[in-house]
Amino acid sequence: MTKLKLIVIVLAVLALCFLLWGEGVEQTAAAPPKSYDPAKTYSPEALKADVQVLWDVLDEGHAGFDRYTPRDELKKIFDHAREEITAPLTELDFYLKLLPLVAEVKDGHTRLRLSAAAGDFLDAQPVFFPFGLRFLGGKAYIFRNLSSAPDIKEGAELQAINGMPVEKFLPELLALIPNDAGIPTRKLRQLQLPENFGRIFALRFGRPESYKLRIQPYPSGEAKEVSVPGIKGTDVVPTLYKRYPAAARKDPLYELSFQRTTAVLTIRGFVDDEEKGRPPYSKFLKDAFGLIAHLKTTSLVIDLRGNGGGQDDYGKLLFAYIADQPFMYYKGLESKKNHYDLFKYTNISEAELEELSKQVRKNDRGWYDVLGHPNVGLQQPQEPHFAGKVAILIDGLSFSATGETTSLFHFHHKAVFFGEECGAGYYGNTSGFMVMVTLPNSGIQLRLPLIIYSMAVDGYPQDRGIVPEVPVAPTIDDLLAGRDPVMDRALKFLNDKETAARLTPVQAHDLMDAHAKDPHFVVLDVRTPGEFAGGHLKEALNIDIKAPDFADRLDKLDKSNAYLVYCRGGVRSLRAMGLMKDKGFKQVYDLEGGILKWQDAGLPVVPEEKKSPAADKQTKTNGEAMICP
């Protein structure tokens, strides 16, 4: 029972939804109904009642409601918002007040939308910002010009809109956007879509019909101010496609190519590509890894940038071709209930409710386990297995099922990551069976996910997505020239034949003896602190490769020193080797087989640190959970 199967009963409703945070999907143009009155207001009592309903349905149904923000804190936020409503509001104004409440839940699958009439009305107004932006290095750049002013060229730095500096209005917009753990990279990438930015800016700042910009021309020139009229929301995507045909191009959802001796596997969505002649995803993946094996390719780039997810089992299948032993994928899939009071605010039928109740079973803690999901339980590796070096490219739009599979790659140390922080939470998401709730007075709707997905991973910050070991961001020059520095950096890393000199345990021991008094020789242990405390090489420095700040800590080391790097079994140290070489370290050695092979050779380790029984128990538990090569 994948996400796609779980939401089948509301799929027809979702397909027609006007989603504020839609990801580039063209909206159907529609004239605003004559019956819609944008000046119509609702009484404070009616609006407060809707806030209470919003709280009730989230509290009752959202399985990950307090995953990132404690319930008591959320309750205070909702109560304060309700108390602040002292005068009548229009639907648009009320919607704007609700957005930050939902954003505080910090779940990217939970979204508000206006009523259909209000959404159509807003899209028909000439109040949308007529440019597509790129946010790079704390600055905003004009990347697509949809305006009536062709002299404003792509690449110009946008410094202010209607007198507001970017650094002032951007945080205000980001606070209105929901995402897993509040991760900012996904919020920024969503705002790069002109229909998204235009809609939220218009809502937040009074629906202006003209825009005064302060821009710094590209590539040089004096900053200047220009004024342009807004455009209709219904004109945004058609204008974008007309002026920039590449934006309308429909690339294959998955494809395999080769860059010299490196295979490049691009997956833009974990769903079957329905274009004529395209194989189903599972067949494509098997054929791709079969060809990689036939060609004896030893390095692989997996490009998951912009991949917003799809079928759960398709994400797992990708990891299974890299896994070399059986693995757990999900720790659990749960819902709070099997019957909900909140369903009275939806259009779900009794038959659909009955179908939902059959898909879950009460567990020992009083919640309900989802039954029959193919990713639950011990998973098996797939053949042909790929055992070479893997680089994975991610960005803020890598989300949902993509976040799930990348967490497994990261936890099991099967790849080096390049790009920017993943837009998905490390430990899973809340999605699966999703219903549309309609607030009874205002008509505003909430997409509410009922299933919490918990990944079988550990040892990473709760409030982060995967932070790449090699952070790479394009410049505006790169974007305008069509360069891809993220891909280039990954290919350079994989094709570097001199990543490290590998030493047997005896050779490494002799090297350590020869440099025993050398201050410029460093033994570097890249295991977890728990593993390090259980025994390590003499005078070793411990920097955990799993830690989000690993790359930053490497930058603080003296690159002119010589380093002997090791881990438990030799996998993580190889990843560290590549990163160090990429960062300019000149003399790096790898302990082949890690500390396990070192101990098998009868060589000494610094004994396990003495702790209290409670501490020993905690370390053992953590160590067992974290065992990896």
N, C-alpha and C positions, 0 to 999 in steps of 0.2 A: 504494500500500500504506500505508494510514493506520494510526494506532495501533489503531483498532478492528479492522482487518483483520489486523494483525500478531498480535493476541492471541487470535484466534478459536479457536486450538487448545486454549487453556486457559480459555476463557470459561466453560465449564460449571463448572469447578473454582472459578474466582474468584467466580462468582455465589453460591456456597455458603459462601464464606470468612467466618469471624468476624474482621473486620479491626479491630484496635485503634483505628486512626485513621479509621474510617468516618465519612462526613460526613452524619450525620442519617438514614441509611437504617435503617429499622426492622428489628431482628433478629427472627427467628422464635422464639417462645417454645418451649422444649423442656425436659423434665424431665431432670436429670442422670442419665446411665446408672448403674445400680446397681453396675456393675463398677468405676466410677471411685473411686479412693481418693486423696483430696487429701493424705493423710499419706505416701503412697508416696515413697520417696527413691531417688535414683540415686547410684551410687558416684562418687567423684571421678574415677576413671579414665574412666568412661563419659561424664561431663560434659566432661572435658577433650577427649575424642575428638570430642564434638559441637562444641566451640569450634573445634577444628581444621578440621572439616568446614565450619563457617560461614565461616571464613577462606578455605579453599580455593575454595569455590564463588564467593565474592565476588571473590577475586583472579583467578580464571579467567574468570568470566563477566560481571561487572559492568563495562560499557564506560566508565562514568564513575566508577570506584572511587576514583581519586585526583584527581578534578577539583577538589576543594576542600581536602582533607587529604592531604598527601604520603603515599605508600605506606609509607615507612619509619616515619613517625609512627604510622600505623594499625597496622603490624606490632607496634610496641612496646606499643600499647594492648591489642591482642588477646593478646599474649604475657603481659602483666602480669595480665590478667583470668584467663587459664588458670592461671597460677602461684598465684593467690589461692584457687583451689578446692582446699581441703584437707579438706573434710568432705562427707558426703552432703547433697544438696539435693532438695527437692520440685520438681516441674515449675514451679509458680508462682514459687518463689524463684529458680530457674535462669533463667526467662524475664525476671525483673526484672534479673538481672545482664547479660543479653544486650542489653536495650533500649539502654543508652547506647553499646554498641559499634556497633550499627547506626546510631544517631543521629550518630555521628562521621563516617560516610560522607557525611552531609549531602545526601541525595537523598530527595525527598518521595515518589517512587514505590517506594522500597525499604522494605518493612514486614515486621515479625514478627507472627505470630499463634500463640496457644496451640493445642494439639491440640484437636480438636472436643470431646472429652470434658471437658477442663479448661475450655474456654470456656463450655460449657453449665453446668458446675458453678458457675463464678464468677457467671454471670448469674442463677443461681437463688438466690444468697445475698442476704440483706437488708443488704448492706454498701455500697450505692451512696449517694452524697451526694444528698439529696433536693431539690436546687435547680439551676436553670440560672443561670449567671453571665454578667456582661459585664465585661470588663476595659477600663477607660477611664482614661487619664491616670495610670497606675501604681497604680490602685485597683481593687478588685473590688466589684461590686454584685450583689445578688440581683435577677434579672430574671424568673425563673419559679419559682413555689413548687409543688413536687410533694410536699411533706411533709404530715404530719398536723397541722400547726400553722398554721391559716389566719390567725392574727393577725400572722404575719411578712409584712410587706407588700413588694411589689416596690419597688425603689429603695433599699432599705436597704443601707448600705455594710457589706460583710463585712470585718471586721478580723482575725479569727483563727478557726481551726478546731482544736478539741481542744488549745487552748493554744498553737498554732503561728501566729504572725503571717503574713499573706499574703506579706510580703516574704521570709519564710523558706521556706515550702513551695513557692511558685510557681517559683522558679528550679530547684528540685529536680525538679519535674514537667517543666519545659521541657527539661531535659537528657535526658529519656527519649524525646523526640518527634523523629523524623527530618523534615527538610525541606531543600529546595534551599538550599545555601549557609548553612544554619543560620538563615535569615531568621526573626526572631521573630514577625512579625505573623501568619503562617499558623499557627504553633504556638498562639498565644493564641486565634485564632479557632476552632481545632479544640477547644480546651478549653472554649469557650463552649457546645458541645453537651453537654447533661447526661449522656448515656450515655458520652461520652468522658471527661469529667472524673471521673464516678463510678467508672469502671473503673480509670483510672490512679491515682487517689487511693487507692482501696482496695488496689490491688496494692502501692503504694509505702509505705503507712503502716499495714499490718497488718490490713486488712479489718475496721475497726471496725463494730459493729452499732448504735452510737449516736454522735451528733455534738453536741458542745458548741460553740456559736457565740458569738462576740462581734460584735455588730452595732451600727451607728449608724442608728437608725430614720430613715425618709424622711418628710417633708422636714426634720424637726428632732427633737430630743429627746436625752436622755442615752443614752450607750452602755450596752448591757446584755448579759447572757449568757442564752442560751436553749439548751435541749437538745431534740433531736428524734431519733427512730429513723431508721436507714437504710431504704432500700427495695430491693426486688429489681431487678436489672438488667432482667429481663423486664417489669417494670412501668413502667420509665421512659418509654418512648415512648407507650404507651397512656394513661398518666396525663397526659402533656404534651398529647396531642391532645384528651383529654376536657376538660381545664381551659382550654386555649388553642386553640380550634378553628382560629384563623388559622394556627397552626403546621402544621396538617394540610392546609391549602389547597394545591392543586396549580396553581401559576401556569403560564401558557404558557411554553414554553422560549424563545420569542422573540416580540416584539411591537413595534409602532410606534405612537407617540402624538405629540401636539403640545402644547407649552406656549407659548401665544401664537404667536410666529413661529419658534420653535425646534422642530426635530424631535428626538424622544427615541427612540433605538433601544436596546431592552433585550434582551440576549442572556444567558440564564441557563445555557446549555450549548451546545456546538458539536456537536449531534447533531440528528437529525430528531425532531420532536415527533410522537409516535405517537397522540396524542389524536385522536378522530374529528373530521374536518373541518379539521384543521390541515394547511397545505401543507408539503411538504418544505422544509428549510432553504434550499436554493439558490434555489428559486422564491420563497420569502418574501423573501429578500434582494434579488433582482432587482426584485420588485414594490415593495418598500419604497423602494429608491433611485429607481425610476421615478416613484413618487408624490412623493417629495421634489423631483425635478427638475421635474415637472409643476407643482408649487406654487411653484417658484422659491424654495425655502427656502435660506437662506444660512448657517444655523448648525445644528449637529448635536451632540447629546449621545449618546455610546455608553456605556451602563451595563453594565460587565462585572464588577460586584461579585458575589461569590459564585459566579462561573463557574469551575468546577473543570476545564474543558477538554472534550475530546471528539475529534472527527475533525480531524486536522492540516489537511486541505485546506479545511475550513470556516473555520478561523481565517485562513488565507491569503486565502480569497475575500473576507472582510470588508475586509482591507487593500487588496485589488485595486480595490475601488470608490473608494478614496481616492487611490491611487497615480496619478500623472500621467505616468509613463514606465515602461518595462520595469524589473524589479527582480529581484534574487536574494533568495530567502527562506531556504533552508537553505544553509549552507556545506558541509555534509556529513551523512550518516547512516552510522554504522559500527557493526560488531560486532567483537569481538576474534577470533572464530573462526567456522567454519561447522559444526564438530562439537565437542561438549563432553563431558569426562569427568563433569561435574557432573550430567548428565542421568540418571545411574544413581540419583540421589536424588529423581527426579521420577517421575510416572506417564505421561510422554510416550511415545507409541508410536514404533516404527521408521518408520512411514509419516509421522508428523508431523515426525520428525527429518529425513527426506529432503526434505519440503516446505520446511523452514527452509533447508536447504543450497542449494536452488534459488533462494532469494530474495537471496542475497548473492554477491559476487565479490571475490576477493583484489585488493588495491590495492598500490601501490608501497611503502607502508610496512609491509606485512605484515598489515594488518588487512583487514576485508571491508566493501566498500561495499554498502549496501542498494539493490536494483535496482527500477526501475519506480515509485518514489514520485512522485506528481504535483507535489510541492513542490520537487523537485530540478531545477536548471537555471533558465534565464531565464524569469521569469513575466511575464505580460502584464496591463496594467490592464483593468478591466471597465467596461463602459458600462451605464447612464449614470454618468459620472464625477461625483463630488461635489468641488467646489473651494472650498467655503466653510470657515468656522471650525469646528474640531472640538474638543470636550472629552470626555475619556475618564475614567470613574469606575472606580477600582480599589480593592481591599482585600486583606487577607491571604489570602482564599479565592480570589482570582484566580490560577489555577494551570494548569500543563501547557500545553495548546494556547492558552489565554488568555495565558500568559506569552510564548508565541512571537509571536503577532500584535501584542501591545502593544510588544514589543521593536522590531519593524519600524516601528510608528507613531512610537516615540520616536526611533529612530536616524535616520529620514528627516524628522523634525521636522514630522509631519503632525497633531499634536494637542497640547493642553495637558492635563496629568493632574491629577486631583483625588482626594482621599481619603487613603489610607495606603499604605505601601510594599507593592508587589505581592508576593504569596507565592511567585512563581516566579523562578528565576535568570534573569538578563538574557541569558545566552549560550546557553540551551537547557536540556535535561533529559536524563535517561536513562530510557527507557520502551520503547515499541514492543512487541517480542516479550517477554512476561513469563511466567516459569515459577514454579511453586510447588515449592520444595525442602523436603523433610522431613528433619530431623536424625534420624539412625538410632536413637539411644538414647532421647532425651526425647520425640520426636514433635513438637517445636516446628517450625513452618513459617516459611519466608522467601519473600516474593514478590520475585523477582529479575528486574530488567529487563536486557535484553541489548544494546539499541541506544542509542548516544549521539547525541543530536540537537544539532547545532552551527548556531547561527543566523548569518546573513550580516550581522553587526553588529560594531561595534568602538567603542573609546574610552570604555568605562564600567567602573567597578570590578567585578572578578571576583566578589566576594562579596556583591553586593547585588541586590535586585530594583529595579524602577523606583521611585524616590522621587518622588512627585508634586511638580510645581512649586508647586502650591497644596495644602499639607497641610491637611486638614479632618477633624476627628473629632467625632462627636456627643457630647453630654453625656448623663448619665442622664436629665435633664429632657427632652431631645429625644426619647430613646427611649420614655419613658413617654407622652409627648404625641403620638407618631407623626410627629414632624417629621423631615425629611431635609435637614440642613444641607449635606451634600455636593452633593446635586442643586441645592439653592437657590443655593449659591455658584457652581456651574458655569453655571446659567441667568443669573445676574447678570452673570457675566463675558461670556457670549456676547451678551447683550442690551444691553450698554453701547455705545451708538452713538458715544461720545466717547473711545474707547480711545486714540487718538493722532492728532495732526496729521501728515499725510504731506507731506513736502517733496521736491521735485525735487532732483537733485544741485546745480544752480545756486543754488536757494533755500537749501539746507543750507550751501553754501559761503559765501554771503552772511551767513547767521546765525552761522557760526563766526567770520568776520571781525569782525562787530559785537561779538562777545563774547570776542575774543582775550585780553583782559586781565581778564576777569570770573571770579573764583574760584568763582562760583556757577553756572557753566555747564560741563557735563561731556559729553564725547563718550564714549559707551559702546559698545564692540565686544563683541558676544556670541558671536563665533566661537570656535573652539578655539585653544589657544595656538600650535599649529603653523601654523594659517592666519594668526594675528596676526603671527607672526614673519616670514611671507612678504610682508608689506607691510600698512600700516594707515594710518588717518587720523591727522593730527598730534595729539599729546598725548592720544591715546585711552586710556581705561581698559579693560582686557580682563577680562571675567568670562564664562566659558564657560557658555552656557545648558544644555549637556549635562551639566555637572558636578552631582553629587548635592546639593552645598551651594549651588547657584545661588540658591535662595530665601533661604537664610540670609545670603548675601553681599549680596543686595539690601536686606535688612533693616538692614544696617549703613550704607547710604548715606543721605545727608541728603535727605529727601523734599521739602524746600523748594527744592532746587536745580532748575535746568532741565537736561534731558537730551536729547541727540541720539543716538538708538540706531540702530545699523546691523549688518548681517551680510554674508554673501556676495551673496545675491540677493533678500533682502527677506522671506523666510519666517520665519526664526528671530527677526528683529527684531520682527515683528508679534506673535509669541508673547510676547516679552519685554515689549512695550508693554502687552499685556493684563494681564500679571502685575503690572507696576508700577502700572498704574491701580488694579488690585484691592487693592494694598497701600497706596494713598493718595498716590502721587506725583501732584503737581498739574500740572506742566508738562513734557510729554514729546513729543518729535518723532521721527518715523520717516524714515529716509533711504530713499525709494522706490527699489526696484531694487538696493539694497545697494551694496557697493563695486564690483561689476562695472559697474553703470550709472554710478557716479561716475568710474571710469576711462575708460569709453566717452565721457564728456563731456570728457575731457582734463584732469581735475582732478588735483592732485598727491596722492601717497601717500608716507609715510615708507618709504624703500627697505628691501628685505629685509635682515635682519640677517646679518652675516658669520659663517660657521661653518666648521669643518673639513670636508673632503670627506666624511668618515664621517657627520658630523652633517647635512650637506646631503642625503646619500642617505637617512638615516633620516627627516628631515623630509618629503622628497619622497614617500617611501613612505607615511608616515602621512597626508600631505595628500591623496594620491590615494585612499586608503581612506576618507577622511572627507569627500570633496567632496559638498556638498549645498547647497541654496539658502540 
